[in-house]
């Protein structure tokens, strides 16, 4: 099945508004309700009991599911007899199948085509959690009220998440049982592990998870490519251009980024100019990757370059086939987005542009990464503190990374 997101989705700005205008009063009400329940002796977190059915929540970003892998692995090591579940939005559920660390029957999804599917699947989620007897929720999202509310609605007695403490403007109510301070100075994979380790922190420890991150192992699995998959992906490329073969250099280009943070894009014109310089070498082929609704960007690059060695694969591969592409290609050139993290599941060399976000937090978990970053004074401007909504109207932090600089990096690699 082609790898594509649904075009008919609630827009990110709408989600932010719902999270703010509906989320704040709901969090306030649930906080008061939880306080009342505790006063009368209900909702005991049972800190001394090991979790049996654990749910992790990471709704919106595909790349974050890869970054969460070390935390899930740590969780399974801490509680080998527990059942681990995962909740994410429906349009990115293929990411959990690729990672193969949570059983398919334990993956919950919520459809966000419109507000009605959102409400319907939220209610279905509440029922499913009780059926699965979820007793612990770990919310991997940073100060998103909707996911925090879902943690409470799951019925779980233990609820772990990032808590604002004295940081103003990050209100998510006060019904977490295990509160972890968000540290913007360590990689997000470390932050996720901190949430997991909070389950074994002393009850009165404020904030929880006091340990050295040097103890963490930030490793992700490598997905091997068998002969059948290799033949299949090469055949797909040869359907576009029969002249390509395994003796050629194959460079993948991802000029797109999630709508959630669209200012993460290196200028499309720069990608076109870079590709044109790359195909001056007759041994180089360039494949433009992306989902179906990103085809206009691929067509722009192809029209600019005017070379048969530029292959448009947008909407033509499943997520698994995209991993296969990473396995046969030499280099991936990409914005800071999901493909950069899924590429870390292979040995491909990843060149990734950072600007509005920092590589200190979101660098792919691979040894084969080259970061292109301009270190602007205003960067990063996207963070957990502003719901990833930057005021920037001109992402010069990316635009100042010129084509020649990027080209020289790629040339050294191939």
Backbone torsions as a table, in degrees:
resi	resn	phi	psi	omega
1	UNK	NA	131.4	-179.9
2	UNK	-57.3	145.8	179.6
3	UNK	-85.3	107.8	-178.7
4	UNK	-150.3	145.4	174.7
5	UNK	-88.1	153.3	174.8
6	UNK	-72.1	129.8	178.7
7	UNK	-72.0	-34.4	-178.4
8	UNK	-83.4	80.9	-179.8
9	UNK	-127.7	154.5	171.4
10	UNK	-60.9	128.6	-176.9
11	UNK	-69.7	149.4	-177.6
12	UNK	-54.2	-41.5	-180.0
13	UNK	-64.6	-35.5	176.7
14	UNK	-65.8	-42.3	178.2
15	UNK	-60.9	-40.7	179.0
16	UNK	-63.4	-41.6	179.8
17	UNK	-65.5	-41.7	177.3
18	UNK	-63.6	-42.0	-179.8
19	UNK	-62.0	-33.9	-178.6
20	UNK	-81.4	-58.6	-171.1
21	UNK	-73.1	-33.8	176.6
22	UNK	-93.9	-35.0	-174.7
23	UNK	-65.5	-43.1	-177.4
24	UNK	-62.0	-52.2	179.4
25	UNK	-64.3	-35.7	178.9
26	UNK	-65.9	-42.4	177.6
27	UNK	-62.0	-38.7	178.9
28	UNK	-64.7	-45.0	-179.3
29	UNK	-64.8	-44.6	-180.0
30	UNK	-65.1	-34.4	177.9
31	UNK	-63.4	-45.2	178.9
32	UNK	-64.8	-41.1	-180.0
33	UNK	-65.1	-43.1	179.2
34	UNK	-64.8	-40.1	178.8
35	UNK	-61.0	-42.4	178.2
36	UNK	-63.9	-43.1	178.8
37	UNK	-59.8	-41.2	-179.6
38	UNK	-68.3	-36.5	-179.9
39	UNK	-61.9	-37.9	-177.7
40	UNK	-93.4	9.8	172.3
41	UNK	90.6	12.7	178.9
42	UNK	-98.0	169.6	175.4
43	UNK	57.4	38.7	176.4
44	UNK	-62.8	122.7	-178.4
45	UNK	-64.9	-17.4	-179.6
46	UNK	50.3	60.4	-176.7
47	UNK	-56.7	-31.3	-174.4
48	UNK	-82.1	-7.5	-180.0
49	UNK	-95.2	134.6	176.8
50	UNK	-68.9	141.7	176.3
51	UNK	-63.0	146.9	177.3
52	UNK	-116.1	-36.0	179.5
53	UNK	-131.3	105.5	-171.3
54	UNK	-109.5	137.4	177.7
55	UNK	-118.6	127.7	171.7
56	UNK	-103.2	138.6	-179.4
57	UNK	-117.0	121.1	171.6
58	UNK	-147.7	98.2	-163.6
59	UNK	-83.1	-47.8	-156.8
60	UNK	-106.1	-29.5	-170.6
61	UNK	-107.0	120.4	179.1
62	UNK	-59.8	-43.2	-177.7
63	UNK	-60.9	-30.9	-178.6
64	UNK	-68.4	-24.4	176.6
65	UNK	-66.8	-33.9	176.3
66	UNK	-70.5	-44.3	179.4
67	UNK	-61.9	-27.4	-179.0
68	UNK	-77.5	-11.3	-175.2
69	UNK	-54.8	-49.3	179.6
70	UNK	-59.0	-34.5	179.2
71	UNK	-68.8	-40.3	178.6
72	UNK	-65.7	-40.2	178.4
73	UNK	-63.0	-41.9	177.6
74	UNK	-63.2	-41.9	179.8
75	UNK	-60.6	-43.2	179.9
76	UNK	-67.7	-32.0	177.4
77	UNK	-70.9	-36.1	-180.0
78	UNK	-72.3	-38.1	-176.7
79	UNK	-131.7	74.4	-174.8
80	UNK	-63.4	-20.6	-178.4
81	UNK	-95.8	-0.1	-178.2
82	UNK	-85.8	151.5	173.1
83	UNK	-91.0	125.3	-178.5
84	UNK	-102.1	132.2	179.3
85	UNK	-122.4	163.8	-178.2
86	UNK	-142.5	140.1	177.3
87	UNK	-121.0	131.0	176.7
88	UNK	-153.0	169.3	178.0
89	UNK	-70.0	147.5	-173.1
90	UNK	-57.3	-39.1	-172.8
91	UNK	-73.0	-6.1	176.6
92	UNK	-120.8	17.8	-174.5
93	UNK	-68.2	-18.0	178.1
94	UNK	-62.6	-23.4	-178.3
95	UNK	-63.9	-35.3	-179.9
96	UNK	-72.6	-32.5	177.5
97	UNK	-65.7	-38.3	179.3
98	UNK	-65.7	-44.2	-177.0
99	UNK	-70.5	-31.4	174.8
100	UNK	54.0	42.1	178.9
101	UNK	-113.3	-14.8	175.4
102	UNK	-122.4	128.2	179.9
103	UNK	-54.3	142.1	-176.4
104	UNK	-55.8	-37.9	-179.4
105	UNK	-70.9	-10.2	179.5
106	UNK	-102.4	9.7	179.0
107	UNK	-99.1	119.2	176.9
108	UNK	-98.0	146.8	177.5
109	UNK	-133.1	154.4	175.0
110	UNK	-127.8	125.9	179.7
111	UNK	-83.7	133.0	-178.0
112	UNK	-120.8	37.8	177.0
113	UNK	-63.7	-37.8	178.5
114	UNK	-158.3	177.4	-175.3
115	UNK	-65.0	-27.7	-178.2
116	UNK	-73.4	-42.5	177.0
117	UNK	-66.7	-32.9	178.1
118	UNK	-62.2	-47.6	-179.5
119	UNK	-67.5	-43.8	-178.6
120	UNK	-60.0	-47.3	-177.5
121	UNK	-73.2	-25.2	173.8
122	UNK	-64.8	-43.0	178.1
123	UNK	-66.1	-41.2	177.1
124	UNK	-62.4	-37.3	178.8
125	UNK	-62.2	-43.7	179.2
126	UNK	-59.0	-42.8	179.5
127	UNK	-66.6	-43.7	-178.1
128	UNK	-63.4	-38.3	179.7
129	UNK	-63.5	-39.3	179.2
130	UNK	-72.1	-34.3	176.8
131	UNK	-65.9	-38.3	179.4
132	UNK	-84.0	-6.0	-179.9
133	UNK	58.3	48.6	178.0
134	UNK	-64.1	123.3	-179.6
135	UNK	-112.4	-11.4	-177.9
136	UNK	-141.9	133.3	176.6
137	UNK	-122.9	132.7	173.6
138	UNK	-116.0	111.0	-177.8
139	UNK	-91.1	108.0	-178.0
140	UNK	-79.4	-12.0	-179.1
141	UNK	-77.9	150.1	-174.0
142	UNK	-101.3	101.9	174.1
143	UNK	62.7	27.4	172.3
144	UNK	-87.4	120.7	-173.9
145	UNK	-69.5	-35.2	-177.8
146	UNK	-60.7	-46.9	-179.6
147	UNK	-68.4	-32.6	176.7
148	UNK	-66.1	-40.9	177.6
149	UNK	-64.5	-41.9	178.2
150	UNK	-59.1	-37.3	177.9
151	UNK	-59.5	-40.2	178.3
152	UNK	-72.3	-42.4	-177.7
153	UNK	-66.8	-17.7	178.0
154	UNK	-66.1	-20.2	-177.8
155	UNK	87.2	1.3	-178.5
156	UNK	-66.4	140.2	178.0
157	UNK	-78.8	-34.4	178.4
158	UNK	-101.4	128.2	-179.4
159	UNK	-133.9	114.1	-176.3
160	UNK	-105.9	139.1	177.3
161	UNK	-172.3	172.6	175.7
162	UNK	-75.9	137.0	-176.3
163	UNK	-127.0	140.4	-173.0
164	UNK	-76.0	-22.1	-175.1
165	UNK	48.2	-117.0	-175.1
166	UNK	-91.0	7.0	179.6
167	UNK	-81.7	113.5	-176.0
168	UNK	-72.8	150.8	174.5
169	UNK	87.5	1.9	-178.1
170	UNK	-114.1	39.6	-173.3
171	UNK	-67.8	122.5	174.2
172	UNK	-130.2	23.6	-176.8
173	UNK	79.2	-169.4	-177.2
174	UNK	-140.5	61.7	179.4
175	UNK	-131.2	18.9	169.1
176	UNK	-78.4	143.8	176.9
177	UNK	-96.6	-22.0	178.7
178	UNK	-128.6	106.4	-172.6
179	UNK	-103.5	124.2	-179.1
180	UNK	-117.4	131.3	177.9
181	UNK	-72.8	139.3	177.9
182	UNK	-82.8	125.5	-178.9
183	UNK	-107.8	109.0	-178.1
184	UNK	-80.8	10.4	-176.3
185	UNK	-113.5	6.8	176.1
186	UNK	-125.5	157.6	-179.6
187	UNK	-59.3	145.7	-178.0
188	UNK	-58.2	-32.5	177.4
189	UNK	-61.5	-37.4	175.1
190	UNK	-65.3	-41.3	180.0
191	UNK	-61.7	-39.9	178.8
192	UNK	-65.2	-40.4	178.1
193	UNK	-64.6	-36.1	178.1
194	UNK	-59.3	-38.7	177.6
195	UNK	-61.8	-42.8	180.0
196	UNK	-65.2	-45.5	-177.3
197	UNK	-68.4	-20.5	177.9
198	UNK	-60.2	-26.3	179.8
199	UNK	-62.2	-22.4	179.5
200	UNK	-110.2	13.6	177.0
201	UNK	-78.9	152.5	173.6
202	UNK	-56.0	141.6	-174.1
203	UNK	-57.8	-37.7	-175.4
204	UNK	-92.3	8.6	-179.1
205	UNK	-75.8	127.4	179.9
206	UNK	-129.6	122.0	-15.6
207	UNK	-74.5	168.4	-179.7
208	UNK	-77.4	167.6	178.2
209	UNK	70.3	57.0	175.2
210	UNK	-92.1	100.6	179.9
211	UNK	-161.2	167.4	179.0
212	UNK	-85.3	128.7	178.8
213	UNK	-68.8	-12.6	176.3
214	UNK	-64.0	-15.6	177.4
215	UNK	-78.0	-16.4	-176.2
216	UNK	-75.7	145.4	171.3
217	UNK	-111.4	109.7	-178.2
218	UNK	-93.0	77.6	-178.2
219	UNK	-119.1	141.7	173.7
220	UNK	-121.9	155.8	-177.5
221	UNK	-73.4	158.5	172.5
222	UNK	-105.4	128.7	-178.2
223	UNK	-94.4	116.4	-176.9
224	UNK	-76.9	159.6	-179.4
225	UNK	-115.5	116.1	178.3
226	UNK	-86.0	172.5	-174.4
227	UNK	-62.0	-41.2	-178.9
228	UNK	-61.8	-45.0	-179.7
229	UNK	-67.4	-38.5	178.7
230	UNK	-62.5	-46.3	179.7
231	UNK	-63.1	-39.5	-178.3
232	UNK	-63.3	-45.9	-176.1
233	UNK	-71.7	-34.6	175.8
234	UNK	-66.6	-37.1	177.2
235	UNK	-63.3	-37.7	178.1
236	UNK	-63.2	-41.4	178.7
237	UNK	-67.5	-38.2	-179.2
238	UNK	-71.1	-22.6	174.0
239	UNK	-65.8	-29.0	179.0
240	UNK	-84.2	-43.5	176.7
241	UNK	-145.3	106.3	-176.5
242	UNK	-61.7	-15.3	-175.1
243	UNK	-81.7	-13.0	-179.1
244	UNK	-72.2	145.2	176.2
245	UNK	-152.5	175.5	-172.5
246	UNK	-71.3	-10.7	178.4
247	UNK	-83.2	-12.6	-179.3
248	UNK	-84.8	159.4	173.0
249	UNK	-84.4	130.7	-179.3
250	UNK	-116.7	120.6	178.5
251	UNK	-114.6	130.8	178.0
252	UNK	-100.2	140.9	-179.8
253	UNK	-128.0	127.1	176.5
254	UNK	-118.8	96.1	-176.8
255	UNK	-86.0	11.2	-172.3
256	UNK	-111.6	169.3	175.1
257	UNK	-154.3	159.5	-179.2
258	UNK	-56.9	144.5	175.5
259	UNK	-60.8	-21.6	-179.2
260	UNK	-59.6	-36.6	-180.0
261	UNK	-140.8	73.3	-173.0
262	UNK	-69.2	-19.2	-178.7
263	UNK	-74.2	1.8	176.0
264	UNK	-77.2	-0.1	-174.5
265	UNK	-83.6	127.0	164.5
266	UNK	-65.6	142.3	-173.8
267	UNK	-53.1	136.8	-179.3
268	UNK	-60.4	-35.8	178.2
269	UNK	-61.9	-35.8	178.2
270	UNK	-66.1	-41.2	176.2
271	UNK	-59.5	-43.7	-179.1
272	UNK	-62.0	-44.3	179.9
273	UNK	-65.6	-39.4	179.3
274	UNK	-64.3	-45.1	179.9
275	UNK	-62.7	-40.0	179.6
276	UNK	-61.5	-38.2	178.2
277	UNK	-70.4	-37.6	-177.4
278	UNK	-65.5	-40.8	-176.3
279	UNK	-79.8	3.2	170.4
280	UNK	-64.1	-25.9	173.3
281	UNK	-83.2	116.7	-174.1
282	UNK	-68.5	-10.6	176.9
283	UNK	-90.9	0.5	-176.3
284	UNK	-104.8	131.1	170.1
285	UNK	-116.9	144.6	179.7
286	UNK	-122.4	126.0	176.7
287	UNK	-109.7	125.4	176.9
288	UNK	-88.3	122.6	-179.2
289	UNK	-105.1	162.0	178.9
290	UNK	155.4	171.6	177.9
291	UNK	-84.9	171.9	-169.8
292	UNK	-57.7	-41.2	-175.8
293	UNK	-79.2	4.4	175.3
294	UNK	-102.3	9.0	-179.5
295	UNK	-58.3	-36.8	179.7
296	UNK	-55.5	-34.7	178.0
297	UNK	-67.5	-41.5	178.0
298	UNK	-64.1	-40.6	180.0
299	UNK	-65.7	-35.6	177.8
300	UNK	-61.8	-46.0	-179.7
301	UNK	-64.4	-45.8	-179.0
302	UNK	-61.9	-42.1	179.9
303	UNK	-65.2	-35.3	-179.2
304	UNK	-71.8	-42.6	-174.1
305	UNK	-80.1	-38.9	179.9
306	UNK	55.3	57.2	177.1
307	UNK	-138.1	138.4	177.3
308	UNK	-69.1	-13.0	179.3
309	UNK	-87.6	9.3	170.1
310	UNK	-102.6	114.9	-174.5
311	UNK	-107.0	125.9	177.8
312	UNK	-92.0	107.5	179.4
313	UNK	-107.2	10.2	-177.0
314	UNK	-60.7	129.8	178.7
315	UNK	74.3	5.0	-175.1
316	UNK	-105.7	-1.8	-178.3
317	UNK	-128.3	146.3	169.6
318	UNK	-77.6	171.9	177.8
319	UNK	-63.0	-38.4	178.0
320	UNK	-63.0	-40.9	179.0
321	UNK	-69.0	-29.3	175.5
322	UNK	-65.2	-41.4	175.1
323	UNK	-61.1	-39.7	177.2
324	UNK	-61.5	-40.2	176.8
325	UNK	-60.2	-43.4	178.2
326	UNK	-59.1	-36.6	-177.4
327	UNK	-69.4	-29.4	-177.9
328	UNK	-98.5	-12.8	-176.6
329	UNK	-88.9	164.0	-179.2
330	UNK	-91.9	-40.3	-174.1
331	UNK	-143.7	143.4	169.0
332	UNK	-114.9	127.6	174.4
333	UNK	-110.5	121.6	-168.6
334	UNK	-151.3	155.2	166.9
335	UNK	-72.5	167.6	173.7
336	UNK	-69.0	98.6	-174.6
337	UNK	-162.1	-178.3	-176.0
338	UNK	-52.1	-47.8	-178.7
339	UNK	-55.4	-32.7	178.5
340	UNK	-60.8	-38.2	-178.6
341	UNK	-78.8	-37.1	177.3
342	UNK	-69.6	-28.6	175.9
343	UNK	-65.1	-25.8	179.1
344	UNK	-67.7	-11.0	176.0
345	UNK	-81.5	0.5	177.5
346	UNK	-129.3	-176.4	-179.6
347	UNK	-99.1	9.8	179.8
348	UNK	-62.1	148.1	175.2
349	UNK	-82.1	128.8	-175.0
350	UNK	-107.3	123.7	170.6
351	UNK	-107.6	117.5	-172.8
352	UNK	-128.0	133.4	-179.8
353	UNK	-89.5	126.7	175.0
354	UNK	-118.6	151.2	178.3
355	UNK	-163.5	-77.5	178.7
356	UNK	-63.0	-25.6	173.1
357	UNK	-117.6	163.3	-174.2
358	UNK	-105.5	140.5	176.0
359	UNK	-65.8	-19.5	178.0
360	UNK	-59.3	-30.0	-178.6
361	UNK	-101.0	-31.2	-168.3
362	UNK	-129.0	18.1	175.7
363	UNK	-61.8	134.0	178.8
364	UNK	-55.9	145.4	-176.4
365	UNK	-83.9	69.0	-179.4
366	UNK	-142.4	151.5	175.7
367	UNK	-80.6	-14.6	-176.5
368	UNK	-105.0	65.3	-177.4
369	UNK	-129.9	133.4	169.2
370	UNK	-116.5	121.3	-178.3
371	UNK	-95.5	131.0	174.1
372	UNK	-106.0	110.2	-171.7
373	UNK	-146.6	134.4	-173.8
374	UNK	-97.8	-5.9	175.3
375	UNK	57.1	44.4	177.4
376	UNK	-68.0	152.6	179.8
377	UNK	-63.8	-27.5	-178.2
378	UNK	-92.5	1.7	-176.3
379	UNK	-107.4	135.6	2.5
380	UNK	-82.9	144.8	177.4
381	UNK	-106.8	-5.3	178.1
382	UNK	-107.7	128.6	-177.7
383	UNK	-157.1	177.1	175.8
384	UNK	-65.9	-21.3	-176.1
385	UNK	-78.1	-17.9	-179.7
386	UNK	-123.0	25.2	-179.9
387	UNK	54.8	30.6	-180.0
388	UNK	57.0	33.0	178.4
389	UNK	-116.0	99.4	-175.7
390	UNK	-84.1	145.6	174.7
391	UNK	-80.2	-2.0	-173.5
392	UNK	-60.6	133.4	176.4
393	UNK	-113.6	7.0	179.9
394	UNK	-161.9	98.7	-174.1
395	UNK	-79.0	68.3	179.9
396	UNK	-63.0	-24.4	178.8
397	UNK	-58.5	-29.0	175.8
398	UNK	-94.8	-39.0	-176.5
399	UNK	-64.0	-27.1	-178.3
400	UNK	-81.1	-6.1	171.6
401	UNK	-80.9	101.3	-169.6
402	UNK	-80.9	164.5	-175.6
403	UNK	-63.4	-41.1	-178.5
404	UNK	-61.2	-39.8	179.1
405	UNK	-63.3	-45.5	179.9
406	UNK	-65.6	-40.7	-178.6
407	UNK	-62.6	-40.7	-178.9
408	UNK	-65.8	-34.3	177.1
409	UNK	-66.3	-46.1	-178.9
410	UNK	-64.4	-43.3	-177.6
411	UNK	-59.2	-38.8	179.6
412	UNK	-65.0	-31.7	-176.8
413	UNK	-79.1	-29.9	-175.6
414	UNK	-105.0	NA	NA
